[in-house]
Each structure stands twice: as structure tokens, then as C-alpha cells.
Amino acid sequence: MYPSAPDKSPPSVEEAARRRREPRAFDASRPLDAAALEGVLAVATLAPSPFDLQPWRFLVIRDEADRRRLKARARNDPRIAQAPAVVVVLGYHHPDRTHLEPMLTARTAAGDCSPARAAEIRGRATSAMRGVADRASWATRWAMPAATLLVLAAQSAGMASVVVETFDDEAVRREFGIPDDHSIACLIALGHAVDDEPPAGRLGLDEVCFAGHFGRPWGP
């Protein structure tokens, strides 16, 4: 939910992260505003990626029958059917082959990048991607920052979200026409929570952060 401050400004990234909960159920009677959903997706496209290749793709499932089909292939998680929208977050395996050159051309035409700089980026990107042995893992890895931005943007826009990682990959591909050169990173159900969940405990920095060498205690 938005904070109750008089200016109605959306929460900061930290506030959105702290307030986010994974609801036990969505209110199926409350639709999502289409413009708000599009805004959340647009924010997710601002995620970082190597050489600005932007390998994430979003398959948005809104039709009720389609959500029920997806639910059946996601261990029957009821929230998949309850949520007004479910985003299948994908990672495209070959953006360097199809999007690198158009992106560099557009940047050069806009004056954001000199021809010499474009040539440098082209060479470095081509060399780096040639060394990627597992394109599926690479694509999944770089789709996840976009997924993270998506759930934070959703929280900032007053939406609840659930990240689902247990699903039948092949069945989801078959049902929704996902090609083999795209990895399925996760499913994100978006909607309005029935009830607010209590805050979940978080591990402290002393448990998850190290200084200079793994296992060496963190200190400011």
C-alpha cells in the first residue's frame, strides 16, 4: 500500500522492500489497473544487463482460463488463479545476435554513443558472449534482476506479489508457446492481498555479509 503521507508520494525502494509481503491469498474480485500494470512492467525493463543486452521478456497472463491452466502446471498454487495477472519472467538466450546491432545503431543515431565507442562495445560484447557456454543459465541469471525490480515496482504501486519458482517447465512452455531459446526464470503473481501478512524476520548483515574473504566477519 502507499504510505499515508499527505503528499501521496510512492514509497522509496527501501520502504517498498521493507513493506513487501507474499500474501497467502489474493482478492480475486479486485482487478488491476491496466495503466498501473504497464507502469510496473516498464520499471522492470530498467534492470541492469551486460552490454545493455536486456535479455528479459515478460509473458503476461490475464485471462482467467489461462491462469487456471497455469495454476495446474504450478503445483496448483491457488494464488496463480486468484491473481488478476501473472507474469512469466523469461530470459532470452541470444540478444547479442538479434538486438545488439539495432541497439548500437539507435544509440549512435541519438548521439548517445560515438561510432568508435559503438565499435568497442560491439567487440567486447561479441567476445564476451562467445565465451558463454550455458546460454540458458546466463539468460535466467540476467532475467532475475528484472524480476526483482518488478516486485518492488509492484509494491510501490500498491500491488501485492508472489514469486513462484515451482512449476512444470515443459508443460508451461507447451501451453503458452514459449520457444526453446527462452528460459523460464520464475512466475510472478500480481494482485491485491486479502490480508496483510506480519513482517518476516530477516537475517542480519553479520549472517549474510563478509569482509574481503568469505567467512570473515562484516564490519562497517
C-alpha positions as CSV (number, residue, x, y, z in Angstrom):
1,M,0.0,0.0,0.0
2,Y,1.1,3.6,-0.5
3,P,2.2,5.3,2.7
4,S,-0.2,7.7,4.4
5,A,1.9,10.7,3.9
6,P,-0.1,13.8,2.8
7,D,1.8,14.2,-0.5
8,K,0.8,10.7,-1.6
9,S,4.2,10.1,-3.0
10,P,5.1,6.4,-3.6
11,P,7.4,4.7,-1.1
12,S,11.2,4.7,-1.6
13,V,12.9,1.5,-2.8
14,E,13.8,0.7,0.9
15,E,10.3,1.3,2.1
16,A,8.9,-0.9,-0.7
17,A,11.3,-3.7,0.1
18,R,10.5,-3.5,3.8
19,R,6.8,-3.4,3.3
20,R,6.6,-6.2,0.7
21,R,4.9,-9.4,1.9
22,E,4.0,-12.6,0.0
23,P,0.2,-12.9,0.6
24,R,-1.4,-16.2,1.4
25,A,-4.3,-15.3,-0.9
26,F,-5.3,-12.6,-3.4
27,D,-8.7,-10.9,-3.6
28,A,-9.9,-12.3,-6.9
29,S,-12.7,-9.7,-7.0
30,R,-10.3,-6.8,-7.3
31,P,-8.9,-6.2,-10.8
32,L,-5.6,-4.5,-11.5
33,D,-5.5,-1.1,-13.2
34,A,-4.1,-1.6,-16.7
35,A,-2.0,1.5,-16.7
36,A,-0.5,0.7,-13.3
37,L,0.4,-2.8,-14.5
38,E,2.0,-1.4,-17.6
39,G,4.0,1.0,-15.4
40,V,5.3,-1.8,-13.3
41,L,6.4,-3.7,-16.4
42,A,8.1,-0.6,-17.7
43,V,10.1,-0.2,-14.4
44,A,11.2,-3.8,-14.7
45,T,12.8,-3.1,-18.1
46,L,15.2,-0.6,-16.3
47,A,17.2,-3.5,-14.8
48,P,20.9,-3.8,-15.5
49,S,22.3,-6.2,-18.0
50,P,25.7,-6.9,-19.7
51,F,26.3,-4.5,-22.6
52,D,22.7,-3.3,-22.2
53,L,21.5,-6.5,-24.0
54,Q,18.3,-6.6,-21.9
55,P,17.5,-10.3,-22.2
56,W,14.4,-10.3,-20.1
57,R,11.0,-10.9,-21.6
58,F,7.6,-10.8,-19.9
59,L,4.6,-13.0,-20.8
60,V,1.6,-11.5,-19.0
61,I,-1.2,-14.0,-18.3
62,R,-4.5,-12.2,-17.5
63,D,-7.3,-14.4,-19.0
64,E,-9.0,-16.4,-16.2
65,A,-9.0,-19.6,-18.1
66,D,-5.3,-19.2,-18.9
67,R,-4.5,-18.5,-15.3
68,R,-6.3,-21.7,-14.3
69,R,-4.2,-23.6,-16.9
70,L,-1.1,-22.1,-15.5
71,K,-2.1,-22.9,-11.9
72,A,-2.4,-26.6,-12.9
73,R,1.2,-26.5,-14.1
74,A,2.4,-24.7,-11.0
75,R,1.6,-27.3,-8.3
76,N,-1.9,-25.9,-8.1
77,D,-0.9,-22.9,-6.2
78,P,-4.3,-21.2,-5.7
79,R,-2.8,-17.7,-5.9
80,I,-2.0,-18.2,-9.6
81,A,-5.7,-18.4,-10.4
82,Q,-6.7,-15.7,-7.8
83,A,-4.3,-13.0,-9.0
84,P,-5.6,-10.8,-11.8
85,A,-2.3,-11.1,-13.6
86,V,0.7,-13.5,-13.6
87,V,3.9,-12.5,-15.3
88,V,6.0,-15.3,-16.7
89,V,9.5,-13.9,-16.5
90,L,11.7,-15.2,-19.3
91,G,15.3,-14.9,-20.3
92,Y,16.2,-14.7,-24.0
93,H,19.3,-16.7,-24.9
94,H,20.6,-14.7,-27.9
95,P,20.0,-11.0,-27.5
96,D,23.5,-10.3,-28.9
97,R,22.5,-11.9,-32.2
98,T,19.3,-10.0,-32.7
99,H,19.4,-6.8,-30.6
100,L,23.0,-5.7,-30.1
101,E,23.3,-4.1,-33.5
102,P,20.0,-2.3,-33.6
103,M,20.7,-1.0,-30.1
104,L,24.1,0.3,-31.0
105,T,22.6,1.9,-34.2
106,A,19.9,3.6,-32.2
107,R,22.4,4.9,-29.6
108,T,24.7,6.2,-32.3
109,A,21.9,7.9,-34.2
110,A,20.7,9.6,-31.0
111,G,24.2,10.9,-30.3
112,D,24.5,8.8,-27.0
113,C,27.4,6.8,-28.4
114,S,30.1,7.7,-30.8
115,P,30.9,5.2,-33.7
116,A,34.2,4.4,-32.0
117,R,32.5,3.7,-28.7
118,A,29.9,1.6,-30.5
119,A,32.6,-0.5,-32.2
120,E,34.3,-1.0,-28.8
121,I,31.0,-2.2,-27.2
122,R,30.3,-4.4,-30.2
123,G,33.7,-6.1,-30.0
124,R,33.6,-6.6,-26.2
125,A,30.0,-7.9,-26.3
126,T,30.7,-10.3,-29.1
127,S,33.8,-11.7,-27.4
128,A,32.1,-12.0,-24.0
129,M,29.0,-13.7,-25.4
130,R,31.1,-16.1,-27.4
131,G,32.5,-17.4,-24.1
132,V,29.1,-18.1,-22.6
133,A,28.9,-21.9,-22.6
134,D,25.4,-22.1,-21.0
135,R,23.1,-19.6,-22.6
136,A,20.1,-20.8,-20.6
137,S,21.7,-20.2,-17.2
138,W,23.1,-16.8,-18.5
139,A,19.6,-15.7,-19.6
140,T,18.0,-16.8,-16.3
141,R,20.7,-15.0,-14.3
142,W,20.1,-11.7,-16.0
143,A,16.3,-12.0,-16.1
144,M,16.2,-12.2,-12.3
145,P,17.2,-8.5,-11.7
146,A,14.3,-7.5,-13.8
147,A,12.0,-9.8,-11.7
148,T,13.3,-8.1,-8.5
149,L,12.6,-4.7,-9.9
150,L,9.1,-5.9,-11.0
151,V,8.1,-6.9,-7.5
152,L,9.5,-3.7,-5.9
153,A,7.7,-1.6,-8.5
154,A,4.5,-3.6,-7.8
155,Q,4.8,-2.9,-4.1
156,S,5.4,0.8,-4.8
157,A,2.2,0.9,-7.0
158,G,0.1,-0.7,-4.2
159,M,0.1,-4.3,-5.6
160,A,1.0,-7.5,-3.8
161,S,3.2,-10.1,-5.4
162,V,4.2,-13.7,-5.1
163,V,7.3,-15.1,-6.8
164,V,6.7,-18.8,-7.8
165,E,9.6,-21.0,-8.8
166,T,7.9,-24.4,-8.6
167,F,6.3,-25.2,-12.0
168,D,6.4,-27.8,-14.8
169,D,8.8,-26.1,-17.2
170,E,7.9,-28.2,-20.2
171,A,4.2,-28.0,-19.6
172,V,4.3,-24.2,-19.2
173,R,6.3,-24.0,-22.5
174,R,3.9,-26.2,-24.3
175,E,0.7,-24.5,-23.1
176,F,1.9,-20.9,-23.7
177,G,4.1,-21.3,-26.8
178,I,7.4,-20.4,-25.2
179,P,10.3,-21.1,-27.6
180,D,13.3,-23.2,-26.6
181,D,15.6,-20.1,-26.8
182,H,13.9,-18.6,-23.8
183,S,14.4,-19.8,-20.2
184,I,11.6,-19.5,-17.7
185,A,13.1,-17.7,-14.7
186,C,10.0,-17.5,-12.5
187,L,6.3,-16.7,-12.3
188,I,5.2,-13.5,-10.5
189,A,1.5,-13.3,-9.5
190,L,0.3,-9.7,-9.1
191,G,-2.9,-8.5,-7.3
192,H,-4.3,-7.3,-4.1
193,A,-3.8,-9.2,-0.9
194,V,-6.8,-10.4,1.1
195,D,-5.0,-9.7,4.4
196,D,-1.7,-8.1,5.4
197,E,0.9,-10.6,6.4
198,P,3.0,-9.9,9.5
199,P,6.6,-8.9,8.8
200,A,9.0,-11.7,8.2
201,G,12.3,-11.9,10.1
202,R,15.4,-11.1,8.2
203,L,19.0,-12.3,8.8
204,G,21.3,-9.6,9.9
205,L,24.4,-8.5,8.0
206,D,26.6,-10.5,10.4
207,E,24.9,-13.6,8.9
208,V,25.0,-12.8,5.2
209,C,27.8,-10.3,4.6
210,F,31.5,-10.8,4.8
211,A,34.5,-8.5,4.6
212,G,37.1,-9.2,2.0
213,H,37.1,-13.0,2.3
214,F,34.3,-15.5,2.8
215,G,33.7,-16.2,6.4
216,R,35.5,-13.1,7.6
217,P,33.0,-11.1,9.8
218,W,31.5,-8.0,8.3
219,G,32.2,-4.7,9.9
220,P,31.5,-1.1,8.8
